[in-house]
Amino acid sequence: MADGNATSGLQLRSLIRKSGELDLSLARVEIPEPGPDHVVVRVEASPINPSDLGLLLGPADMTTAKSTGSGADVRVTAMVPAASLPFLATRLDESMPVGNEAAGTVVATGSSDAARALKGKLVSMVGGAMYAQYRVLKASDCQPLPAGTTAAEGASWFVNPLTALGMTETMKREGHKALVHTAAASNLGQMLNKICNEDGIGLVNIVRSAEQAKLLRGIGAKHVVDSSAPAFMDDLTQALVEVGATIAFDAIGGGKLASQILTCMEIAINKTATTYNRYGSSVHKQVYVYGSLNTGAVELTRNYGMAWGVSGWLLTPFLQKIGRADQARLRERVVSNLKTTFASHYTRVVSLPEVLDLANIAAYAKRATGEKFLIDPHKAG
């Protein structure tokens, strides 16, 4: 086997038992020989995204987490509420690999021309099971990185960049001219600001603190409103009047924010209305929930007419909907701008065993803005 004749590597696994217990551990797995169209990648960097936590931690109550062992033998357990188990039926008692995206070096390939062309190259990749030292996958699931790019720079090339681009694409395809984004100071939110500035798209950023507002204004954000401020509703309405946004992408999920956005959209629309309509404005107002920073119920107070919608939005179904040609167009934009528009920033680099350190779990499980972890599977520790 290539890469020092390695025949196996560590892989992070998540298991939820029927008894209601989350079990996180590291497994040593064999590295299979690649098929004709496959490659073996030495994984060098993989981010911990909020979208990874649903599989990694599930609905477990991490305040009950306990740790045993150390190094490659570390194991973390935590209790899963009984009420959540019926929704997890298809994954119970199945040990599952974790990690949506990563970057690394191709160390072995199959016999096809496409696979052989990647030998020795640094690539970004998607397809799950990336929290591992080695990953075998199709050559078509790898994106060669430009010369001078590091694995850390290429590791977050898929989820956040394509989600941000998917938002502006959805906006255009559904006939809106500007958009609203919540939890907007995140890595994804900063990317979205740069995209909108480059493309001349109106964007209203909703943040949760004055510090986050300052951060966004520092990178050129034009409209930033703080949901913790007493004048939030008035500030949001005024920003919506200025940009005309009628679509929002909400990373928070639970609580009143989606309803507040719809309310302010309706007020902003009515400020320029010339006639009264007892059913509210006829302009469709849409909120897409794409995250769950608040896992509580979405609370809707219906005072924004009848032309509105609240629904979920996910990247993978969106990409399937737009087709291969448009997928390629978006991917090329990301790869060409990894060091600028789509640059990601990390606060900590951890090894696979350190992913299961209880203090680290407590930090990344908060999904806090500005607290992003990067895994180096070959890092000692």
Summary of the structure (lengths in Angstrom):
residues: 381
radius of gyration: 22.2
end to end distance: 24.7
largest distance: 75.5
contacts: 1248
relative contact order: 0.14
helix: 34%
strand: 29%
